[in-house]
Amino acid sequence: MQLLQFLSILFSILLILFVLETTRRGVLKERYALLWLGAGSVLLVLSFYRPLLDSIALALGVSYPPSLLFLVAFVFLLAIVLHYSLVISSHRDSIRRLTQRLALLERELEEQGRRK
């Protein structure tokens, strides 16, 4: 087993274990853990089964198959970052609406306090 293959297997296993542990503790929510578990699983399969990695690399025209692992990892990271960007944008809109509603409620309470 080559050093790069060993390191990619080790990294994939550590990633999967870390995601499972943080999900178990409630630090990472399940819907976000799925992306990380998917990435770790794909990297683990490609790291263990070298002929699959070689055939995919040949089909894509990648001359050094282990570099395909980095491409796959990069694509998964881009997908995760895009997903988090969408979630953050949604949360930002929700926070803005809640802040506006809170301001209206505070104004209403102040007006009621003045009437008494």
N, C-alpha and C positions, 0 to 999 in steps of 0.2 A: 504494500500500500504506500503510495507516495505521500509526501508531507502535506501537499496541498489538499489531497483527498481526505487525509486524516483530519486536517484542520477544518475543512468544510463540514465534515460529519460531526465533529466535536461542536462547532459553532451552531449547527442546526439543532443538535440535541439540547444544547444549553439554552438556545432561544425558545424551543418548545417547552422545556421544563420551567423556564422563567415565566413565560406567558401563563402556563397552567397554574403556577404557584400564585402569581399576582391576581389571577382570576379567582382562585380559591379563597384568597384573603379579602376579596371584594375591592381591591385597588383598581383593577382593570375590569371594565364591564364586558359582558359576553359578546356583545355585538362588535366591539373593537378587537376582541381577542381572536375572532374568527379570521380576520385578515392576517394577523401575525401567525396564527397556527397554520393557515394555508401556505404562507411564505416559507415557514420553517419546514413544513412537510414536503413541499415541492423541492426545496434545496436538499433535504435529506434523501429523497428518492433519487435525485440526479447525482448526488454524491456517492451513494452506495452502488447504484447500478450504472457503472461506467459505459457499457455498450449503448444504453439509452441516451446518455449524454453525448456520446460520439455520433450516434445516428442523427440526433437533433442538430448538432453542430454542423454535420455534413450537409444536412438539408438546408440549413440557413446560411451556409457558406462561411462558417467560422473556422479559421485555420487551427486555432488552439482550443480544443474542447473545454478545458477547465475555465477558460475565460468566459464561456457561456454561463457559468454559475454566477459570475459577477453581473452579467447582463440580466439574468433572471432576478437576482437580488435587487438590482437597480430598478427594474420594472415594477416589482412588488413595492418597493419603497415609494416610487412615484404614485402608485395606486393608493397607498396608505396616506401619503401626504395630501393627495387630492380629496380623499374621503374626509380627512380631518379638516381640510379647508371648507368643505361643504357643511360639515357639522358646526364649525366655528361661525360661519356666515349665518346659519340658521339661528344659532344661539344669540348672536349679536342682534339680529332683528327682534328676537323674543325679549331680550333685555331692554332694548329701546322701547318696545311697546309697554313693557311692565313699568319702566321708569316714567313714561308719560301717564300711565294710569295712576301710579302712585302720586305724581305731582297733582293730578286732578283731584284725587281723594284728599290730599293734604289741603288743597285750596278749599275744597268743600267743607272740611272740618274747621278751618279757620273762619269761614263765613258763618258757620253754625255757632261758633264760639263768640263771634261778634254780636250775633242776634240775641244772645242770652243776657 
